[in-house]
Amino acid sequence: MGAPAHSVSAKFLPFPRFAVPGDCGRLITWVNGHPRFISCEAGKVLEESILTCEDHELVPKCANFVRK
């Protein structure tokens, strides 16, 4: 899976990352052409602007996310 050259996803090449729509606790990374889910650790949520897990207090959109 390719990533646009100047996107946040491209920062992680050769294993680009992408947000999972509607999911504050996971993202997808592509490894050797295959998708892999990455789950944020307890108390962390995905900050879509940097595609990294951060403390839930720092991500207002996901402040009330509870891992199931």
Backbone as XML, in Angstrom:
<?xml version="1.0"?>
<chain id="A" units="angstrom">
  <residue number="1" name="MET">
    <atom name="N" x="0.854" y="-1.170" z="0.000"/>
    <atom name="CA" x="0.000" y="0.000" z="0.000"/>
    <atom name="C" x="0.893" y="1.223" z="0.000"/>
  </residue>
  <residue number="2" name="GLY">
    <atom name="N" x="0.668" y="2.118" z="-0.909"/>
    <atom name="CA" x="1.467" y="3.327" z="-0.984"/>
    <atom name="C" x="0.881" y="4.438" z="-0.129"/>
  </residue>
  <residue number="3" name="ALA">
    <atom name="N" x="1.712" y="5.417" z="0.139"/>
    <atom name="CA" x="1.274" y="6.584" z="0.897"/>
    <atom name="C" x="1.663" y="7.828" z="0.112"/>
  </residue>
  <residue number="4" name="PRO">
    <atom name="N" x="0.794" y="8.834" z="0.071"/>
    <atom name="CA" x="1.162" y="10.070" z="-0.621"/>
    <atom name="C" x="2.490" y="10.613" z="-0.072"/>
  </residue>
  <residue number="5" name="ALA">
    <atom name="N" x="3.336" y="11.094" z="-0.956"/>
    <atom name="CA" x="4.710" y="11.466" z="-0.629"/>
    <atom name="C" x="4.863" y="12.388" z="0.581"/>
  </residue>
  <residue number="6" name="HIS">
    <atom name="N" x="4.011" y="13.368" z="0.748"/>
    <atom name="CA" x="4.187" y="14.329" z="1.841"/>
    <atom name="C" x="3.146" y="14.167" z="2.938"/>
  </residue>
  <residue number="7" name="SER">
    <atom name="N" x="2.593" y="12.968" z="3.058"/>
    <atom name="CA" x="1.571" y="12.712" z="4.073"/>
    <atom name="C" x="2.210" y="12.249" z="5.377"/>
  </residue>
  <residue number="8" name="VAL">
    <atom name="N" x="1.426" y="12.276" z="6.442"/>
    <atom name="CA" x="1.896" y="11.751" z="7.722"/>
    <atom name="C" x="2.204" y="10.267" z="7.576"/>
  </residue>
  <residue number="9" name="SER">
    <atom name="N" x="1.397" y="9.543" z="6.807"/>
    <atom name="CA" x="1.607" y="8.106" z="6.605"/>
    <atom name="C" x="2.993" y="7.819" z="6.033"/>
  </residue>
  <residue number="10" name="ALA">
    <atom name="N" x="3.448" y="8.673" z="5.112"/>
    <atom name="CA" x="4.742" y="8.470" z="4.454"/>
    <atom name="C" x="5.903" y="8.607" z="5.429"/>
  </residue>
  <residue number="11" name="LYS">
    <atom name="N" x="5.699" y="9.303" z="6.524"/>
    <atom name="CA" x="6.750" y="9.467" z="7.537"/>
    <atom name="C" x="7.204" y="8.114" z="8.091"/>
  </residue>
  <residue number="12" name="PHE">
    <atom name="N" x="6.330" y="7.122" z="8.008"/>
    <atom name="CA" x="6.619" y="5.810" z="8.580"/>
    <atom name="C" x="7.087" y="4.787" z="7.538"/>
  </residue>
  <residue number="13" name="LEU">
    <atom name="N" x="7.337" y="5.240" z="6.302"/>
    <atom name="CA" x="7.809" y="4.324" z="5.265"/>
    <atom name="C" x="9.103" y="3.654" z="5.710"/>
  </residue>
  <residue number="14" name="PRO">
    <atom name="N" x="9.290" y="2.378" z="5.436"/>
    <atom name="CA" x="8.575" y="1.552" z="4.466"/>
    <atom name="C" x="7.319" y="0.875" z="5.015"/>
  </residue>
  <residue number="15" name="PHE">
    <atom name="N" x="6.908" y="1.228" z="6.238"/>
    <atom name="CA" x="5.719" y="0.632" z="6.840"/>
    <atom name="C" x="4.707" y="1.739" z="7.135"/>
  </residue>
  <residue number="16" name="PRO">
    <atom name="N" x="4.020" y="2.261" z="6.097"/>
    <atom name="CA" x="3.112" y="3.389" z="6.313"/>
    <atom name="C" x="1.976" y="3.039" z="7.268"/>
  </residue>
  <residue number="17" name="ARG">
    <atom name="N" x="1.519" y="4.060" z="7.981"/>
    <atom name="CA" x="0.424" y="3.908" z="8.945"/>
    <atom name="C" x="-0.796" y="4.666" z="8.451"/>
  </residue>
  <residue number="18" name="PHE">
    <atom name="N" x="-1.966" y="4.168" z="8.865"/>
    <atom name="CA" x="-3.232" y="4.798" z="8.510"/>
    <atom name="C" x="-4.192" y="4.653" z="9.683"/>
  </residue>
  <residue number="19" name="ALA">
    <atom name="N" x="-5.003" y="5.671" z="9.908"/>
    <atom name="CA" x="-6.022" y="5.603" z="10.950"/>
    <atom name="C" x="-7.116" y="4.630" z="10.533"/>
  </residue>
  <residue number="20" name="VAL">
    <atom name="N" x="-7.743" y="4.008" z="11.515"/>
    <atom name="CA" x="-8.913" y="3.165" z="11.283"/>
    <atom name="C" x="-10.120" y="4.072" z="11.521"/>
  </residue>
  <residue number="21" name="PRO">
    <atom name="N" x="-10.912" y="4.365" z="10.490"/>
    <atom name="CA" x="-12.038" y="5.281" z="10.659"/>
    <atom name="C" x="-12.952" y="4.872" z="11.821"/>
  </residue>
  <residue number="22" name="GLY">
    <atom name="N" x="-13.216" y="5.830" z="12.715"/>
    <atom name="CA" x="-14.119" y="5.583" z="13.832"/>
    <atom name="C" x="-13.527" y="4.804" z="14.986"/>
  </residue>
  <residue number="23" name="ASP">
    <atom name="N" x="-12.232" y="4.499" z="14.956"/>
    <atom name="CA" x="-11.611" y="3.697" z="16.014"/>
    <atom name="C" x="-10.498" y="4.499" z="16.670"/>
  </residue>
  <residue number="24" name="CYS">
    <atom name="N" x="-10.704" y="4.925" z="17.902"/>
    <atom name="CA" x="-9.702" y="5.720" z="18.614"/>
    <atom name="C" x="-8.573" y="4.873" z="19.185"/>
  </residue>
  <residue number="25" name="GLY">
    <atom name="N" x="-8.703" y="3.581" z="19.161"/>
    <atom name="CA" x="-7.720" y="2.723" z="19.823"/>
    <atom name="C" x="-6.787" y="1.956" z="18.921"/>
  </residue>
  <residue number="26" name="ARG">
    <atom name="N" x="-6.965" y="2.073" z="17.583"/>
    <atom name="CA" x="-6.109" y="1.276" z="16.696"/>
    <atom name="C" x="-5.739" y="2.056" z="15.446"/>
  </residue>
  <residue number="27" name="LEU">
    <atom name="N" x="-4.684" y="1.575" z="14.806"/>
    <atom name="CA" x="-4.299" y="2.067" z="13.498"/>
    <atom name="C" x="-3.834" y="0.868" z="12.687"/>
  </residue>
  <residue number="28" name="ILE">
    <atom name="N" x="-3.640" y="1.090" z="11.396"/>
    <atom name="CA" x="-3.178" y="0.020" z="10.511"/>
    <atom name="C" x="-1.809" y="0.393" z="9.990"/>
  </residue>
  <residue number="29" name="THR">
    <atom name="N" x="-0.905" y="-0.554" z="9.970"/>
    <atom name="CA" x="0.380" y="-0.377" z="9.310"/>
    <atom name="C" x="0.497" y="-1.460" z="8.245"/>
  </residue>
  <residue number="30" name="TRP">
    <atom name="N" x="1.199" y="-1.150" z="7.181"/>
    <atom name="CA" x="1.388" y="-2.107" z="6.086"/>
    <atom name="C" x="2.796" y="-2.655" z="6.150"/>
  </residue>
  <residue number="31" name="VAL">
    <atom name="N" x="2.909" y="-3.989" z="6.260"/>
    <atom name="CA" x="4.196" y="-4.670" z="6.344"/>
    <atom name="C" x="4.264" y="-5.679" z="5.212"/>
  </residue>
  <residue number="32" name="ASN">
    <atom name="N" x="5.210" y="-5.482" z="4.329"/>
    <atom name="CA" x="5.387" y="-6.388" z="3.189"/>
    <atom name="C" x="4.090" y="-6.598" z="2.419"/>
  </residue>
  <residue number="33" name="GLY">
    <atom name="N" x="3.328" y="-5.508" z="2.241"/>
    <atom name="CA" x="2.103" y="-5.567" z="1.458"/>
    <atom name="C" x="0.888" y="-6.104" z="2.185"/>
  </residue>
  <residue number="34" name="HIS">
    <atom name="N" x="1.009" y="-6.325" z="3.489"/>
    <atom name="CA" x="-0.104" y="-6.876" z="4.265"/>
    <atom name="C" x="-0.461" y="-5.933" z="5.412"/>
  </residue>
  <residue number="35" name="PRO">
    <atom name="N" x="-1.759" y="-5.716" z="5.644"/>
    <atom name="CA" x="-2.162" y="-4.839" z="6.743"/>
    <atom name="C" x="-1.987" y="-5.516" z="8.099"/>
  </residue>
  <residue number="36" name="ARG">
    <atom name="N" x="-1.570" y="-4.724" z="9.074"/>
    <atom name="CA" x="-1.437" y="-5.200" z="10.453"/>
    <atom name="C" x="-2.069" y="-4.141" z="11.353"/>
  </residue>
  <residue number="37" name="PHE">
    <atom name="N" x="-2.911" y="-4.580" z="12.267"/>
    <atom name="CA" x="-3.490" y="-3.650" z="13.231"/>
    <atom name="C" x="-2.501" y="-3.421" z="14.362"/>
  </residue>
  <residue number="38" name="ILE">
    <atom name="N" x="-2.415" y="-2.180" z="14.808"/>
    <atom name="CA" x="-1.651" y="-1.812" z="15.993"/>
    <atom name="C" x="-2.658" y="-1.243" z="16.976"/>
  </residue>
  <residue number="39" name="SER">
    <atom name="N" x="-2.673" y="-1.768" z="18.196"/>
    <atom name="CA" x="-3.568" y="-1.262" z="19.231"/>
    <atom name="C" x="-2.786" y="-0.385" z="20.187"/>
  </residue>
  <residue number="40" name="CYS">
    <atom name="N" x="-3.381" y="0.726" z="20.558"/>
    <atom name="CA" x="-2.767" y="1.596" z="21.549"/>
    <atom name="C" x="-2.824" y="0.916" z="22.914"/>
  </residue>
  <residue number="41" name="GLU">
    <atom name="N" x="-1.826" y="1.176" z="23.733"/>
    <atom name="CA" x="-1.814" y="0.595" z="25.077"/>
    <atom name="C" x="-2.901" y="1.243" z="25.940"/>
  </residue>
  <residue number="42" name="ALA">
    <atom name="N" x="-3.190" y="0.642" z="27.066"/>
    <atom name="CA" x="-4.229" y="1.152" z="27.969"/>
    <atom name="C" x="-3.961" y="2.608" z="28.323"/>
  </residue>
  <residue number="43" name="GLY">
    <atom name="N" x="-5.004" y="3.432" z="28.290"/>
    <atom name="CA" x="-4.898" y="4.842" z="28.618"/>
    <atom name="C" x="-4.443" y="5.721" z="27.469"/>
  </residue>
  <residue number="44" name="LYS">
    <atom name="N" x="-4.156" y="5.116" z="26.313"/>
    <atom name="CA" x="-3.702" y="5.870" z="25.147"/>
    <atom name="C" x="-4.717" y="5.730" z="24.024"/>
  </residue>
  <residue number="45" name="VAL">
    <atom name="N" x="-4.756" y="6.726" z="23.154"/>
    <atom name="CA" x="-5.630" y="6.723" z="21.986"/>
    <atom name="C" x="-4.849" y="7.241" z="20.791"/>
  </residue>
  <residue number="46" name="LEU">
    <atom name="N" x="-5.384" y="7.007" z="19.620"/>
    <atom name="CA" x="-4.709" y="7.438" z="18.393"/>
    <atom name="C" x="-4.901" y="8.923" z="18.151"/>
  </residue>
  <residue number="47" name="GLU">
    <atom name="N" x="-3.800" y="9.620" z="17.994"/>
    <atom name="CA" x="-3.824" y="11.016" z="17.555"/>
    <atom name="C" x="-3.621" y="10.973" z="16.046"/>
  </residue>
  <residue number="48" name="GLU">
    <atom name="N" x="-4.713" y="11.164" z="15.305"/>
    <atom name="CA" x="-4.683" y="10.990" z="13.851"/>
    <atom name="C" x="-3.728" y="11.936" z="13.136"/>
  </residue>
  <residue number="49" name="SER">
    <atom name="N" x="-3.494" y="13.105" z="13.693"/>
    <atom name="CA" x="-2.636" y="14.076" z="12.997"/>
    <atom name="C" x="-1.174" y="13.656" z="12.967"/>
  </residue>
  <residue number="50" name="ILE">
    <atom name="N" x="-0.783" y="12.748" z="13.886"/>
    <atom name="CA" x="0.606" y="12.272" z="13.890"/>
    <atom name="C" x="0.687" y="10.741" z="13.812"/>
  </residue>
  <residue number="51" name="LEU">
    <atom name="N" x="-0.476" y="10.069" z="13.760"/>
    <atom name="CA" x="-0.573" y="8.610" z="13.658"/>
    <atom name="C" x="0.244" y="7.899" z="14.727"/>
  </residue>
  <residue number="52" name="THR">
    <atom name="N" x="0.109" y="8.410" z="15.955"/>
    <atom name="CA" x="0.815" y="7.853" z="17.100"/>
    <atom name="C" x="-0.153" y="7.815" z="18.281"/>
  </residue>
  <residue number="53" name="CYS">
    <atom name="N" x="0.035" y="6.854" z="19.166"/>
    <atom name="CA" x="-0.799" y="6.753" z="20.356"/>
    <atom name="C" x="-0.328" y="7.772" z="21.397"/>
  </residue>
  <residue number="54" name="GLU">
    <atom name="N" x="-1.281" y="8.501" z="21.957"/>
    <atom name="CA" x="-1.006" y="9.542" z="22.950"/>
    <atom name="C" x="-1.960" y="9.368" z="24.130"/>
  </residue>
  <residue number="55" name="ASP">
    <atom name="N" x="-1.671" y="10.047" z="25.246"/>
    <atom name="CA" x="-2.576" y="10.033" z="26.391"/>
    <atom name="C" x="-3.938" y="10.556" z="25.959"/>
  </residue>
  <residue number="56" name="HIS">
    <atom name="N" x="-5.001" y="9.908" z="26.409"/>
    <atom name="CA" x="-6.346" y="10.270" z="25.952"/>
    <atom name="C" x="-6.706" y="11.708" z="26.290"/>
  </residue>
  <residue number="57" name="GLU">
    <atom name="N" x="-6.111" y="12.294" z="27.331"/>
    <atom name="CA" x="-6.394" y="13.686" z="27.681"/>
    <atom name="C" x="-5.908" y="14.651" z="26.598"/>
  </residue>
  <residue number="58" name="LEU">
    <atom name="N" x="-4.949" y="14.228" z="25.788"/>
    <atom name="CA" x="-4.367" y="15.086" z="24.750"/>
    <atom name="C" x="-5.115" y="15.008" z="23.424"/>
  </residue>
  <residue number="59" name="VAL">
    <atom name="N" x="-6.114" y="14.125" z="23.350"/>
    <atom name="CA" x="-6.854" y="13.928" z="22.101"/>
    <atom name="C" x="-8.338" y="14.135" z="22.394"/>
  </residue>
  <residue number="60" name="PRO">
    <atom name="N" x="-8.818" y="15.377" z="22.355"/>
    <atom name="CA" x="-10.208" y="15.666" z="22.729"/>
    <atom name="C" x="-11.234" y="14.805" z="22.005"/>
  </residue>
  <residue number="61" name="LYS">
    <atom name="N" x="-11.013" y="14.534" z="20.747"/>
    <atom name="CA" x="-11.951" y="13.735" z="19.960"/>
    <atom name="C" x="-12.165" y="12.351" z="20.568"/>
  </residue>
  <residue number="62" name="CYS">
    <atom name="N" x="-11.136" y="11.833" z="21.244"/>
    <atom name="CA" x="-11.196" y="10.477" z="21.799"/>
    <atom name="C" x="-11.123" y="10.454" z="23.326"/>
  </residue>
  <residue number="63" name="ALA">
    <atom name="N" x="-11.398" y="11.586" z="23.959"/>
    <atom name="CA" x="-11.272" y="11.694" z="25.413"/>
    <atom name="C" x="-12.119" y="10.687" z="26.168"/>
  </residue>
  <residue number="64" name="ASN">
    <atom name="N" x="-13.254" y="10.278" z="25.613"/>
    <atom name="CA" x="-14.156" y="9.351" z="26.306"/>
    <atom name="C" x="-14.037" y="7.927" z="25.785"/>
  </residue>
  <residue number="65" name="PHE">
    <atom name="N" x="-13.014" y="7.644" z="25.000"/>
    <atom name="CA" x="-12.832" y="6.300" z="24.441"/>
    <atom name="C" x="-12.503" y="5.314" z="25.563"/>
  </residue>
  <residue number="66" name="VAL">
    <atom name="N" x="-13.171" y="4.167" z="25.536"/>
    <atom name="CA" x="-12.902" y="3.100" z="26.490"/>
    <atom name="C" x="-12.615" y="1.846" z="25.684"/>
  </residue>
  <residue number="67" name="ARG">
    <atom name="N" x="-11.463" y="1.238" z="25.954"/>
    <atom name="CA" x="-11.093" y="-0.009" z="25.262"/>
    <atom name="C" x="-12.052" y="-1.117" z="25.673"/>
  </residue>
  <residue number="68" name="LYS">
    <atom name="N" x="-12.545" y="-1.840" z="24.664"/>
    <atom name="CA" x="-13.496" y="-2.931" z="24.926"/>
    <atom name="C" x="-12.793" y="-4.254" z="24.945"/>
  </residue>
</chain>
